[in-house]
Amino acid sequence: MSRRFLGHLAVAVIGLAVALWAIANLLNPSITCRGVPMAPGDTCSNAAGTKMQTYEDRLEALEFSTPVMVGAGVLVAAFGVGLGVAEVRRTGSSGRTRPDLPPAA
């Protein structure tokens, strides 16, 4: 295995990890206000005290962002797999560049 292939594999694993993290975070949400856990009915103001958010607002934001994070993670994973497949096709099973291919420009 070449270093490039391992790099592509790492990209795929990171993308999958992001998707799984987002799903796990949705299934077991930990809503906090500046590091302090919140419960239903709690409110949190920003540092300047100009905006107030409820626990429900923060939970809704988490639920809205989860599909975006899962989608981004899956896209990154697919990109890494695609790069890995292209690398294997380019180098063949020996890990060396195939002699029948023209040199890269």
N, CA, C and O atoms as a GROMACS GRO file, in nm:
protein
  420
    1MET      N    1   0.084  -0.118   0.000
    1MET     CA    2   0.000   0.000   0.000
    1MET      C    3   0.088   0.124   0.000
    1MET      O    4   0.185   0.134   0.075
    2SER      N    5   0.052   0.217  -0.085
    2SER     CA    6   0.130   0.340  -0.093
    2SER      C    7   0.082   0.440   0.012
    2SER      O    8  -0.025   0.426   0.071
    3ARG      N    9   0.165   0.539   0.033
    3ARG     CA   10   0.129   0.645   0.129
    3ARG      C   11   0.009   0.723   0.080
    3ARG      O   12  -0.075   0.766   0.160
    4ARG      N   13   0.000   0.742  -0.050
    4ARG     CA   14  -0.114   0.815  -0.106
    4ARG      C   15  -0.243   0.738  -0.081
    4ARG      O   16  -0.344   0.798  -0.044
    5PHE      N   17  -0.240   0.607  -0.102
    5PHE     CA   18  -0.359   0.526  -0.079
    5PHE      C   19  -0.400   0.535   0.068
    5PHE      O   20  -0.519   0.547   0.099
    6LEU      N   21  -0.303   0.528   0.158
    6LEU     CA   22  -0.335   0.539   0.300
    6LEU      C   23  -0.394   0.676   0.334
    6LEU      O   24  -0.483   0.686   0.419
    7GLY      N   25  -0.346   0.780   0.267
    7GLY     CA   26  -0.403   0.913   0.286
    7GLY      C   27  -0.548   0.918   0.240
    7GLY      O   28  -0.632   0.977   0.308
    8HIS      N   29  -0.577   0.857   0.126
    8HIS     CA   30  -0.715   0.853   0.077
    8HIS      C   31  -0.804   0.772   0.170
    8HIS      O   32  -0.920   0.806   0.195
    9LEU      N   33  -0.748   0.663   0.221
    9LEU     CA   34  -0.822   0.583   0.318
    9LEU      C   35  -0.852   0.663   0.445
    9LEU      O   36  -0.961   0.652   0.501
   10ALA      N   37  -0.756   0.743   0.488
   10ALA     CA   38  -0.776   0.827   0.607
   10ALA      C   39  -0.888   0.928   0.583
   10ALA      O   40  -0.969   0.954   0.673
   11VAL      N   41  -0.895   0.986   0.463
   11VAL     CA   42  -1.002   1.080   0.430
   11VAL      C   43  -1.138   1.010   0.440
   11VAL      O   44  -1.233   1.066   0.494
   12ALA      N   45  -1.145   0.888   0.387
   12ALA     CA   46  -1.271   0.813   0.392
   12ALA      C   47  -1.311   0.782   0.536
   12ALA      O   48  -1.428   0.794   0.572
   13VAL      N   49  -1.214   0.743   0.617
   13VAL     CA   50  -1.244   0.710   0.758
   13VAL      C   51  -1.288   0.835   0.834
   13VAL      O   52  -1.380   0.828   0.915
   14ILE      N   53  -1.225   0.948   0.809
   14ILE     CA   54  -1.264   1.073   0.876
   14ILE      C   55  -1.406   1.113   0.836
   14ILE      O   56  -1.484   1.155   0.921
   15GLY      N   57  -1.440   1.101   0.709
   15GLY     CA   58  -1.575   1.132   0.664
   15GLY      C   59  -1.678   1.043   0.730
   15GLY      O   60  -1.784   1.090   0.772
   16LEU      N   61  -1.647   0.914   0.740
   16LEU     CA   62  -1.739   0.821   0.805
   16LEU      C   63  -1.752   0.854   0.954
   16LEU      O   64  -1.861   0.845   1.011
   17ALA      N   65  -1.640   0.892   1.016
   17ALA     CA   66  -1.643   0.927   1.159
   17ALA      C   67  -1.730   1.051   1.182
   17ALA      O   68  -1.803   1.056   1.281
   18VAL      N   69  -1.723   1.149   1.094
   18VAL     CA   70  -1.807   1.269   1.108
   18VAL      C   71  -1.955   1.232   1.099
   18VAL      O   72  -2.036   1.280   1.179
   19ALA      N   73  -1.989   1.148   1.003
   19ALA     CA   74  -2.129   1.108   0.987
   19ALA      C   75  -2.178   1.032   1.110
   19ALA      O   76  -2.288   1.057   1.160
   20LEU      N   77  -2.098   0.938   1.159
   20LEU     CA   78  -2.137   0.861   1.277
   20LEU      C   79  -2.145   0.948   1.402
   20LEU      O   80  -2.235   0.929   1.484
   21TRP      N   81  -2.052   1.043   1.416
   21TRP     CA   82  -2.056   1.134   1.530
   21TRP      C   83  -2.184   1.217   1.530
   21TRP      O   84  -2.246   1.236   1.635
   22ALA      N   85  -2.224   1.265   1.413
   22ALA     CA   86  -2.346   1.346   1.404
   22ALA      C   87  -2.468   1.264   1.442
   22ALA      O   88  -2.556   1.313   1.513
   23ILE      N   89  -2.474   1.139   1.397
   23ILE     CA   90  -2.587   1.053   1.432
   23ILE      C   91  -2.588   1.024   1.581
   23ILE      O   92  -2.693   1.030   1.646
   24ALA      N   93  -2.471   0.991   1.637
   24ALA     CA   94  -2.462   0.962   1.780
   24ALA      C   95  -2.500   1.085   1.864
   24ALA      O   96  -2.565   1.072   1.967
   25ASN      N   97  -2.460   1.203   1.819
   25ASN     CA   98  -2.492   1.326   1.891
   25ASN      C   99  -2.642   1.354   1.888
   25ASN      O  100  -2.696   1.409   1.984
   26LEU      N  101  -2.708   1.317   1.780
   26LEU     CA  102  -2.853   1.336   1.772
   26LEU      C  103  -2.925   1.236   1.861
   26LEU      O  104  -3.023   1.270   1.927
   27LEU      N  105  -2.877   1.112   1.864
   27LEU     CA  106  -2.942   1.009   1.944
   27LEU      C  107  -2.926   1.032   2.094
   27LEU      O  108  -3.012   0.994   2.173
   28ASN      N  109  -2.815   1.095   2.133
   28ASN     CA  110  -2.788   1.123   2.274
   28ASN      C  111  -2.740   1.268   2.286
   28ASN      O  112  -2.622   1.291   2.311
   29PRO      N  113  -2.831   1.365   2.270
   29PRO     CA  114  -2.788   1.505   2.268
   29PRO      C  115  -2.742   1.554   2.405
   29PRO      O  116  -2.799   1.519   2.508
   30SER      N  117  -2.640   1.635   2.403
   30SER     CA  118  -2.594   1.701   2.526
   30SER      C  119  -2.597   1.852   2.499
   30SER      O  120  -2.499   1.909   2.450
   31ILE      N  121  -2.707   1.913   2.530
   31ILE     CA  122  -2.726   2.056   2.508
   31ILE      C  123  -2.665   2.131   2.625
   31ILE      O  124  -2.698   2.105   2.740
   32THR      N  125  -2.575   2.225   2.593
   32THR     CA  126  -2.508   2.301   2.698
   32THR      C  127  -2.518   2.450   2.670
   32THR      O  128  -2.541   2.493   2.557
   33CYS      N  129  -2.499   2.528   2.776
   33CYS     CA  130  -2.489   2.673   2.767
   33CYS      C  131  -2.354   2.711   2.825
   33CYS      O  132  -2.337   2.713   2.947
   34ARG      N  133  -2.259   2.742   2.740
   34ARG     CA  134  -2.122   2.775   2.781
   34ARG      C  135  -2.065   2.670   2.876
   34ARG      O  136  -2.005   2.703   2.978
   35GLY      N  137  -2.085   2.542   2.840
   35GLY     CA  138  -2.029   2.432   2.917
   35GLY      C  139  -2.116   2.378   3.028
   35GLY      O  140  -2.083   2.276   3.087
   36VAL      N  141  -2.227   2.445   3.056
   36VAL     CA  142  -2.318   2.400   3.163
   36VAL      C  143  -2.434   2.324   3.098
   36VAL      O  144  -2.501   2.379   3.010
   37PRO      N  145  -2.458   2.200   3.139
   37PRO     CA  146  -2.567   2.122   3.078
   37PRO      C  147  -2.702   2.192   3.097
   37PRO      O  148  -2.730   2.249   3.202
   38MET      N  149  -2.784   2.184   2.993
   38MET     CA  150  -2.918   2.243   2.998
   38MET      C  151  -3.021   2.131   3.004
   38MET      O  152  -2.994   2.018   2.963
   39ALA      N  153  -3.137   2.163   3.056
   39ALA     CA  154  -3.250   2.071   3.063
   39ALA      C  155  -3.370   2.140   2.997
   39ALA      O  156  -3.369   2.262   2.980
   40PRO      N  157  -3.473   2.064   2.961
   40PRO     CA  158  -3.592   2.126   2.902
   40PRO      C  159  -3.645   2.238   2.991
   40PRO      O  160  -3.659   2.223   3.112
   41GLY      N  161  -3.676   2.351   2.926
   41GLY     CA  162  -3.726   2.468   2.999
   41GLY      C  163  -3.617   2.568   3.034
   41GLY      O  164  -3.649   2.682   3.067
   42ASP      N  165  -3.488   2.530   3.027
   42ASP     CA  166  -3.379   2.623   3.057
   42ASP      C  167  -3.360   2.722   2.943
   42ASP      O  168  -3.396   2.695   2.828
   43THR      N  169  -3.302   2.838   2.977
   43THR     CA  170  -3.268   2.938   2.876
   43THR      C  171  -3.120   2.973   2.888
   43THR      O  172  -3.057   2.950   2.992
   44CYS      N  173  -3.069   3.027   2.781
   44CYS     CA  174  -2.927   3.064   2.776
   44CYS      C  175  -2.916   3.194   2.699
   44CYS      O  176  -2.971   3.207   2.589
   45SER      N  177  -2.844   3.291   2.755
   45SER     CA  178  -2.823   3.417   2.684
   45SER      C  179  -2.679   3.420   2.632
   45SER      O  180  -2.590   3.355   2.687
   46ASN      N  181  -2.660   3.498   2.526
   46ASN     CA  182  -2.524   3.510   2.475
   46ASN      C  183  -2.440   3.596   2.571
   46ASN      O  184  -2.493   3.650   2.667
   47ALA      N  185  -2.312   3.606   2.546
   47ALA     CA  186  -2.222   3.675   2.638
   47ALA      C  187  -2.262   3.821   2.661
   47ALA      O  188  -2.243   3.874   2.770
   48ALA      N  189  -2.316   3.885   2.557
   48ALA     CA  190  -2.355   4.025   2.571
   48ALA      C  191  -2.493   4.039   2.635
   48ALA      O  192  -2.532   4.150   2.673
   49GLY      N  193  -2.566   3.929   2.646
   49GLY     CA  194  -2.699   3.934   2.705
   49GLY      C  195  -2.805   3.989   2.613
   49GLY      O  196  -2.912   4.028   2.658
   50THR      N  197  -2.777   3.992   2.482
   50THR     CA  198  -2.871   4.050   2.387
   50THR      C  199  -2.961   3.948   2.321
   50THR      O  200  -3.065   3.984   2.265
   51LYS      N  201  -2.924   3.820   2.325
   51LYS     CA  202  -3.004   3.717   2.260
   51LYS      C  203  -3.025   3.602   2.357
   51LYS      O  204  -2.932   3.560   2.426
   52MET      N  205  -3.147   3.552   2.362
   52MET     CA  206  -3.182   3.443   2.452
   52MET      C  207  -3.224   3.321   2.369
   52MET      O  208  -3.301   3.334   2.273
   53GLN      N  209  -3.172   3.204   2.407
   53GLN     CA  210  -3.211   3.079   2.343
   53GLN      C  211  -3.263   2.984   2.450
   53GLN      O  212  -3.211   2.979   2.562
   54THR      N  213  -3.365   2.909   2.413
   54THR     CA  214  -3.416   2.808   2.505
   54THR      C  215  -3.351   2.673   2.473
   54THR      O  216  -3.286   2.657   2.370
   55TYR      N  217  -3.369   2.579   2.563
   55TYR     CA  218  -3.322   2.442   2.541
   55TYR      C  219  -3.382   2.389   2.411
   55TYR      O  220  -3.314   2.324   2.332
   56GLU      N  221  -3.509   2.416   2.392
   56GLU     CA  222  -3.578   2.367   2.274
   56GLU      C  223  -3.521   2.428   2.146
   56GLU      O  224  -3.511   2.360   2.044
   57ASP      N  225  -3.483   2.557   2.150
   57ASP     CA  226  -3.420   2.622   2.034
   57ASP      C  227  -3.289   2.552   1.999
   57ASP      O  228  -3.262   2.525   1.882
   58ARG      N  229  -3.210   2.523   2.098
   58ARG     CA  230  -3.081   2.459   2.075
   58ARG      C  231  -3.098   2.316   2.026
   58ARG      O  232  -3.022   2.270   1.941
   59LEU      N  233  -3.195   2.246   2.080
   59LEU     CA  234  -3.222   2.109   2.035
   59LEU      C  235  -3.271   2.110   1.890
   59LEU      O  236  -3.232   2.023   1.811
   60GLU      N  237  -3.355   2.205   1.855
   60GLU     CA  238  -3.402   2.218   1.717
   60GLU      C  239  -3.286   2.246   1.622
   60GLU      O  240  -3.282   2.191   1.512
   61ALA      N  241  -3.193   2.332   1.662
   61ALA     CA  242  -3.076   2.360   1.580
   61ALA      C  243  -2.991   2.234   1.560
   61ALA      O  244  -2.940   2.210   1.451
   62LEU      N  245  -2.978   2.156   1.664
   62LEU     CA  246  -2.903   2.030   1.653
   62LEU      C  247  -2.973   1.935   1.557
   62LEU      O  248  -2.908   1.872   1.473
   63GLU      N  249  -3.105   1.924   1.569
   63GLU     CA  250  -3.181   1.835   1.482
   63GLU      C  251  -3.176   1.883   1.336
   63GLU      O  252  -3.177   1.800   1.244
   64PHE      N  253  -3.171   2.013   1.314
   64PHE     CA  254  -3.162   2.067   1.179
   64PHE      C  255  -3.025   2.045   1.118
   64PHE      O  256  -3.014   2.019   0.998
   65SER      N  257  -2.919   2.056   1.200
   65SER     CA  258  -2.783   2.045   1.146
   65SER      C  259  -2.737   1.902   1.127
   65SER      O  260  -2.642   1.877   1.053
   66THR      N  261  -2.800   1.806   1.193
   66THR     CA  262  -2.755   1.668   1.183
   66THR      C  263  -2.758   1.614   1.040
   66THR      O  264  -2.658   1.556   0.998
   67PRO      N  265  -2.866   1.630   0.963
   67PRO     CA  266  -2.863   1.579   0.826
   67PRO      C  267  -2.753   1.643   0.741
   67PRO      O  268  -2.696   1.578   0.654
   68VAL      N  269  -2.724   1.768   0.766
   68VAL     CA  270  -2.618   1.837   0.693
   68VAL      C  271  -2.482   1.774   0.727
   68VAL      O  272  -2.401   1.748   0.637
   69MET      N  273  -2.457   1.749   0.855
   69MET     CA  274  -2.331   1.688   0.897
   69MET      C  275  -2.319   1.545   0.845
   69MET      O  276  -2.211   1.504   0.800
   70VAL      N  277  -2.427   1.469   0.850
   70VAL     CA  278  -2.424   1.332   0.798
   70VAL      C  279  -2.396   1.335   0.648
   70VAL      O  280  -2.314   1.258   0.599
   71GLY      N  281  -2.464   1.422   0.576
   71GLY     CA  282  -2.442   1.434   0.432
   71GLY      C  283  -2.299   1.474   0.399
   71GLY      O  284  -2.238   1.417   0.308
   72ALA      N  285  -2.246   1.570   0.472
   72ALA     CA  286  -2.107   1.613   0.447
   72ALA      C  287  -2.010   1.499   0.477
   72ALA      O  288  -1.916   1.477   0.401
   73GLY      N  289  -2.033   1.427   0.586
   73GLY     CA  290  -1.946   1.315   0.620
   73GLY      C  291  -1.950   1.206   0.515
   73GLY      O  292  -1.846   1.150   0.479
   74VAL      N  293  -2.069   1.174   0.465
   74VAL     CA  294  -2.083   1.071   0.362
   74VAL      C  295  -2.015   1.116   0.233
   74VAL      O  296  -1.949   1.036   0.166
   75LEU      N  297  -2.031   1.244   0.198
   75LEU     CA  298  -1.964   1.294   0.076
   75LEU      C  299  -1.812   1.287   0.089
   75LEU      O  300  -1.744   1.248  -0.006
   76VAL      N  301  -1.759   1.325   0.203
   76VAL     CA  302  -1.614   1.318   0.224
   76VAL      C  303  -1.568   1.173   0.219
   76VAL      O  304  -1.464   1.143   0.160
   77ALA      N  305  -1.643   1.082   0.280
   77ALA     CA  306  -1.608   0.940   0.277
   77ALA      C  307  -1.610   0.887   0.134
   77ALA      O  308  -1.520   0.815   0.093
   78ALA      N  309  -1.712   0.923   0.058
   78ALA     CA  310  -1.721   0.879  -0.081
   78ALA      C  311  -1.606   0.935  -0.164
   78ALA      O  312  -1.552   0.866  -0.250
   79PHE      N  313  -1.569   1.059  -0.138
   79PHE     CA  314  -1.457   1.120  -0.208
   79PHE      C  315  -1.327   1.043  -0.178
   79PHE      O  316  -1.249   1.015  -0.269
   80GLY      N  317  -1.305   1.011  -0.051
   80GLY     CA  318  -1.186   0.935  -0.014
   80GLY      C  319  -1.183   0.797  -0.078
   80GLY      O  320  -1.079   0.752  -0.124
   81VAL      N  321  -1.298   0.731  -0.081
   81VAL     CA  322  -1.306   0.599  -0.145
   81VAL      C  323  -1.278   0.612  -0.294
   81VAL      O  324  -1.204   0.532  -0.352
   82GLY      N  325  -1.337   0.714  -0.356
   82GLY     CA  326  -1.312   0.736  -0.499
   82GLY      C  327  -1.165   0.760  -0.530
   82GLY      O  328  -1.111   0.707  -0.626
   83LEU      N  329  -1.101   0.842  -0.447
   83LEU     CA  330  -0.958   0.866  -0.467
   83LEU      C  331  -0.877   0.738  -0.446
   83LEU      O  332  -0.782   0.711  -0.519
   84GLY      N  333  -0.916   0.658  -0.346
   84GLY     CA  334  -0.847   0.532  -0.320
   84GLY      C  335  -0.861   0.435  -0.436
   84GLY      O  336  -0.764   0.370  -0.475
   85VAL      N  337  -0.982   0.424  -0.491
   85VAL     CA  338  -1.005   0.335  -0.605
   85VAL      C  339  -0.923   0.383  -0.725
   85VAL      O  340  -0.861   0.302  -0.794
   86ALA      N  341  -0.922   0.512  -0.749
   86ALA     CA  342  -0.844   0.566  -0.861
   86ALA      C  343  -0.695   0.539  -0.841
   86ALA      O  344  -0.624   0.509  -0.937
   87GLU      N  345  -0.648   0.549  -0.717
   87GLU     CA  346  -0.507   0.522  -0.689
   87GLU      C  347  -0.472   0.376  -0.714
   87GLU      O  348  -0.367   0.346  -0.770
   88VAL      N  349  -0.559   0.286  -0.673
   88VAL     CA  350  -0.535   0.143  -0.696
   88VAL      C  351  -0.535   0.113  -0.845
   88VAL      O  352  -0.451   0.037  -0.893
   89ARG      N  353  -0.628   0.172  -0.918
   89ARG     CA  354  -0.631   0.150  -1.063
   89ARG      C  355  -0.506   0.207  -1.130
   89ARG      O  356  -0.454   0.149  -1.225
   90ARG      N  357  -0.460   0.320  -1.081
   90ARG     CA  358  -0.343   0.385  -1.141
   90ARG      C  359  -0.216   0.305  -1.114
   90ARG      O  360  -0.134   0.288  -1.204
   91THR      N  361  -0.200   0.256  -0.993
   91THR     CA  362  -0.076   0.189  -0.957
   91THR      C  363  -0.082   0.038  -0.974
   91THR      O  364   0.022  -0.026  -0.981
   92GLY      N  365  -0.200  -0.020  -0.980
   92GLY     CA  366  -0.210  -0.165  -0.987
   92GLY      C  367  -0.188  -0.224  -0.850
   92GLY      O  368  -0.170  -0.152  -0.753
   93SER      N  369  -0.188  -0.355  -0.841
   93SER     CA  370  -0.177  -0.421  -0.711
   93SER      C  371  -0.036  -0.417  -0.654
   93SER      O  372  -0.019  -0.439  -0.534
   94SER      N  373   0.066  -0.388  -0.737
   94SER     CA  374   0.204  -0.387  -0.687
   94SER      C  375   0.237  -0.262  -0.608
   94SER      O  376   0.334  -0.260  -0.532
   95GLY      N  377   0.156  -0.158  -0.624
   95GLY     CA  378   0.184  -0.033  -0.555
   95GLY      C  379   0.277   0.058  -0.635
   95GLY      O  380   0.309   0.168  -0.591
   96ARG      N  381   0.320   0.011  -0.753
   96ARG     CA  382   0.406   0.093  -0.839
   96ARG      C  383   0.326   0.141  -0.958
   96ARG      O  384   0.227   0.079  -0.996
   97THR      N  385   0.368   0.250  -1.016
   97THR     CA  386   0.299   0.305  -1.132
   97THR      C  387   0.308   0.206  -1.247
   97THR      O  388   0.414   0.149  -1.274
   98ARG      N  389   0.196   0.187  -1.316
   98ARG     CA  390   0.193   0.093  -1.428
   98ARG      C  391   0.277   0.147  -1.543
   98ARG      O  392   0.268   0.266  -1.573
   99PRO      N  393   0.357   0.063  -1.607
   99PRO     CA  394   0.444   0.110  -1.715
   99PRO      C  395   0.367   0.146  -1.842
   99PRO      O  396   0.419   0.221  -1.924
  100ASP      N  397   0.244   0.096  -1.860
  100ASP     CA  398   0.170   0.125  -1.981
  100ASP      C  399   0.101   0.262  -1.978
  100ASP      O  400   0.044   0.306  -2.078
  101LEU      N  401   0.108   0.331  -1.862
  101LEU     CA  402   0.049   0.463  -1.853
  101LEU      C  403   0.152   0.569  -1.889
  101LEU      O  404   0.270   0.556  -1.854
  102PRO      N  405   0.110   0.674  -1.959
  102PRO     CA  406   0.205   0.782  -1.989
  102PRO      C  407   0.244   0.855  -1.860
  102PRO      O  408   0.166   0.857  -1.765
  103PRO      N  409   0.363   0.914  -1.856
  103PRO     CA  410   0.405   0.986  -1.734
  103PRO      C  411   0.314   1.105  -1.710
  103PRO      O  412   0.263   1.167  -1.803
  104ALA      N  413   0.294   1.136  -1.584
  104ALA     CA  414   0.211   1.249  -1.545
  104ALA      C  415   0.280   1.379  -1.583
  104ALA      O  416   0.402   1.392  -1.574
  105ALA      N  417   0.199   1.475  -1.626
  105ALA     CA  418   0.256   1.604  -1.668
  105ALA      C  419   0.277   1.694  -1.550
  105ALA      O  420   0.324   1.807  -1.566
   0.00000   0.00000   0.00000
